[in-house]
Amino acid sequence: MGRRKKHAPRRGSLAFRPRARAETLVPRIRYWPEVPETKLLGFAGYKAGMTYGFVIENEPGSRDYGKEVFCPLTVVETPPLRICALRTYEATVDDLRTLGEVWAEKLPKELGRLVKPPNKPSPKEKLADLEKNLHRACDVRVLACTNPREAGIGKKKPELMEIALGGKSVEEKFQFAKNLLGKTVPVTEVFQEGQLVDAVAVTKGKGFAGPVKRFGIRILQKKSRKTVRGVGTIGPWHPALVMSSVPRAGQLGFARRTELNKKIVKIGVNGSEITPKGGFLRYGRVKGPYILLKGSIPGPPKRLIRLRHAVRAPEKILKPEITYLHV
C-alpha cells in the first residue's frame, strides 16, 4: 500500500496582493453607484470609538423580527464638508480624463498645507468655459475637504477627496455642483437614518509580522529543522524559486479595505449626548454631528472613514427604533 498524500486547507487568502502598506490615509473610492437623485454620493468622518445599544429588529424575515436586540455601534464624528472645486471628465479609449476644473474663490486657509489652487482665470470665467464644453463631458464630480478643527481630534490639516454625484444627466450634476461650490454640506443632506452605506478606510497597522500571525499557518513541532514558526518548505529545488502563494513574513495591516452594507442607526447633531464620561479612549470628546453605524468598521480611533452610498443595498430603507443607548 502506497503512501497517502496529506492534504490541508490553504492558510491565508490570496485575494489581496501585494500585502503592502497603503499609499495614503485618504482611501480612494474606485467605484460609485448610480443614483437617480441629485446629491452627493459620499461623505467622510473620523472614527471615535464604539458603544452599544438596544434596537427593535425591523428586518422582515429575521427570526428576531419585532424583538429588542443587542446592537454594537461605531461612533463616527462627521463635521460638515467644504466643497472646494468642481471637476468634469470626458471618456477616452483608456479611461476617464479630466476635461476641466474650477476652484471656489474663498477656501479654508488650512487647505494651503495640501494644494495651491490656481488664481487664473477667475471662477466665473472658468465656469462659463466648462459650461460651453459640457457636451464633451461624461461625468461631473466635486472636490471636498474635511474640517478637522470642528472635530475632537486636535488636528488642523484637512483631507482633500473626490466625491461623485448622483443624477440623471450631466447637466443636472453640473448645476448642482455649481450651486454647492464654496459651501459646506452637512451629513444630513447626504444620508438618512436606516440607510445602508459602505465604509472605506485604512485598517490598523501592525508592522512586520511572521507567517504564523500574518497567514495563520500551523506551528511546527519543536524538533523541526531551522524554524518552528515557519512553513515546512518554501518551494522545490527545480525550478529554484519561491512562489508568491507561499506564506512569508512581511507587513501586516495598514491596508485599504471596504466594509459593505453598514446600517446607519442614528444621525445626531450634538456629540455630547453620545460621549462617555472622560471621552472616548484615544480620541476624546465628540463635539459636533455624528453617525452611529451598526457593527464595526476598519481603522483605529481618529482614522478617516469615507462613507459611500451602498453598492449592493436594498431599495427599501427601514428607520431603526432605539430603545436604549449606552453612554
N, C-alpha and C positions, 0 to 999 in steps of 0.2 A: 504494500500500500504506500503510495507516494506521499510526500509532504503536502499538507494543506496550506494553501496560501492564506495568510492572515489579512483580513480587511478591517478597516477602521474608518469612521467618518472623518471628513476633512476638517481640519482646525483652521478657523479664520475665514472670513469672507473675502472673495476676490472682486467684490462689487466696486470698491473704492480704491483705485490705484492711480497714481502713486500715493502712498501714505506719507504725505509731506505736509509741512506747516502751511496754513492758509496765507495768502499773499497780503491780505488786509483784514482789519477788523470790521470793515463795512462790507458785508457779503453782497455779491452780485446776484440779482434775480434774473435768470435766463429765459423764463417763460412767464407770460401774463395771460390770464384767461380773457375771453371775450364777454363783456358785459354790456347789454344794450343801454343801461342808464349812464348818463354822462356824469362821471365822478372820478375821483382818484381811486386807483385800484390797490394802493398800498399805503402803509404808514410805518412809523418807527418809534421805538421807545427804549427804555432802559430796564433791564431785569432787576427788581428789587429783592425778591425772595419768594418764599412760599408760605401759605397758610392753609386753612381748611374750613369747610362749612358743610351744611346740610341743605340739599335742594330736593324739590319734588321731581321725580323722574317723569318726563313728559314725552319720551320717545315711544311711539306706537310699536308694539311688538316686543317691547322689553318685558322681561319676567318681573321686573320691579315697577311696572307702569303704575303711576298714581301713588307710589310709596315715597317716603322720605329716605334718601340715601346719602351716605357719606361721600364727600367730594373733595379731593385735594385740589388746591388752587394756586396758580402762579400769579404774582403781582407784577405788572409791567407799568412803569410810570411813563406817561405819554404826553409830554408838553407839546404845544402846537408847533407845526412845521411852518417854515417860511418858504414860500415859492420864490426862488431866486432867478430862474431862467426858463425859457420855453425853447424847445428844440424840435425841428421837423426832420423826418427821414424820407429817403427815396429808396425804392427797391432796385437792386442791381443783380447781376448774374450770380455773384458770390453771396452777398448778404445785404443787410441794410447799410446805407451810407448817409452820413449827416448832410442834410441839404442846407440847413441854416439854423442859427440860434440867436436869441436876443435876451439880454440880461436886464433886470429891473434897475431903475435909477437909484433907489435907496436900498442898500444892502447892509446887513449887520457888519459892524467893524471887525468882529472876530473872524468873519469869513476871509479876511485878508491873510490869515495864517495858512489858508489852503490854496486859494487861487487868486489871480489878479484879473478881474473881468475887464474886457475891452471897453475903452471910452468912446471910440468912434466906430461906426456912426451912432447917432442918438437912438434910443429905443423906439421912438415914434417912426423914424426913417426905416429902421430895420424891420419893424412890424409891417410897415407898408410894403417893403420889398418881399418879405416872406409871404404876404397875402397874394401878391401877384404870381408867385411861383407855387401856389398851393396846389395847382393841378398836377404838379410833378410829385407831390408828397404822398406817401402811403401811410404814414403814422405821425402822430404828434405826442410828445411826452414832455414832462416838466422836470426841472432840477430843483430839489428841495433840500434845505439844510435844517438840522435839528437845533434845538435851543437848550443846551445843557445847563445854562445858568438858572433856568426855572426848575430844574430837577434837583434832587438831593444828593448828587454825586460830587459836587465841588469841582466842576470842570468848566473850562472856558472855550476851548477849541471845539467847534461844531463838526458834524459829519455831513458830507455832501453826497447825495444819492439821486439816481434817476428813478422816476415813478411813471408808470404808464397810465393812460386814461381810458375810461370806458366811454362808449358812444357808438352811434350807428354810422356816422360818416366822419371824414377827416375835417370837414368844415365845422361840425359841431364840437369836435375836440379842440380845434384851434380857437374858436370863440370862447369856449370855457376856460382854456389855459390863458388866453389873453386877459380875461376878467380877473383871473387869480394872480396875475403877475405882480410880485411885490407884496402880496397879502399873506396873512397867516391863516392856517387851516386847522381847526380842532379835530380831534379824533371822532367826535360825534357826527361830523359830516361825511365820514368815510365808512365807519362800521356802525352796527347796531347790536343790541343785546340779543343773544340766541344765535347769532350768525357764526358760521364756521370759517376759520381763517387758517392759513399756512404760516408757520413760524420759521423764519430763516435766520440762522445765527452761526457764529463760530463757537465750537464746543470748547470745553475746559481743556487747557493744555497740561499734559502730564510728563513732558520731557522725553528723554531717552529711556526706553524700556526694552526688556528682553522678550524673547519669543513666548515664554510662558504667560506673562502678563498681557502681551500685545496680541497674541493669537489664541491663547488658551490651550496650548499643547500639553501633553502629559509629562510629568516629571519622571525621569528615568530612575532605575534602581541605583542604589548608592555605589555599586561596583562598576558602574558604566565607565567606558573609556573616555577620557578627556573631560567630559562635562556631564552634569546631571540635568541642569535646566536648559536643555537644547534638544534639537532634533537628532535622531539616530544617524541619519545620513543626509547630506545636503545635495547629493547628486552622484551620477555614475562617473567612472573613470573615462569612458569613451562614449559620447563626446565629453570632454572635461569642461563642464560648465555647470553653473548653479541656476536652476530655473527660477523664474520670477514668482512662481506659486509656492516656493519653499518658505516656511515661516522663518524670518530673520529678525534680529534686533533692529530698532530704529525709533523714529518719532512716534509718539502715542498721543492722540488728541490734537486739539487746536486745528480742527478741520471744519470746513463749511458743511453744514447739514440742514436739511429741511424736514420739519415735522408737519405732517398733513392733518387737516381737519381737527383743529383745536377750537373748542366751543368757547365763545365769549359769554361768560356767566353774568358779568356786570360791567358797566362803564360808569365810573364815578368821577366827580368833579373835585371834591375835597379829599386830598390824600391823608389828612389827619384821622379820618374815620376808619382807615384800614391799617394805619401804622401802629405796631405794638409799642408798649411802654419801653422806652430806650431806643426805639428804632429797629430796623431790620439789621441782622448780623452782616457785617462787611458792606453795608450800604448806607444806613442812616434812615432819615425820615423821608417819607413820600410827601412832597409839598403840594403838587397840583393834580391834574387829571390822571387817571389810572385805568387800567383794564385788568379784570380778573379772568384768566384763562383756565379751563378745566384741564388738569393734569400738569405734567412737567414739560419744559422746553429746554433746548440746548443752552449751554453757556453758564458761567459763574455770575454772581452779582455784579452790577454795573456794566455788564456786557450789552452792546447794542443789539436789539432784537428788531428785525424787519418783519412786518406782518403784511400778508398779501391775501386778496380775495381767494377763497379756496378753489382749487382747480377741479377737484372731484366732489364738490359739495352737493347735497340735495337741494332742490329748488325751495322747499318749504322751510321757513325759519320759525322755530318754536322758542319763544321767550321763556327762560327758566324762572322758577319761583324759589327764592332763597328763604329758608325758614330760620337758619342760624348761621352766623359768620363769626369765626374766631378772630379776636384782635389781641 
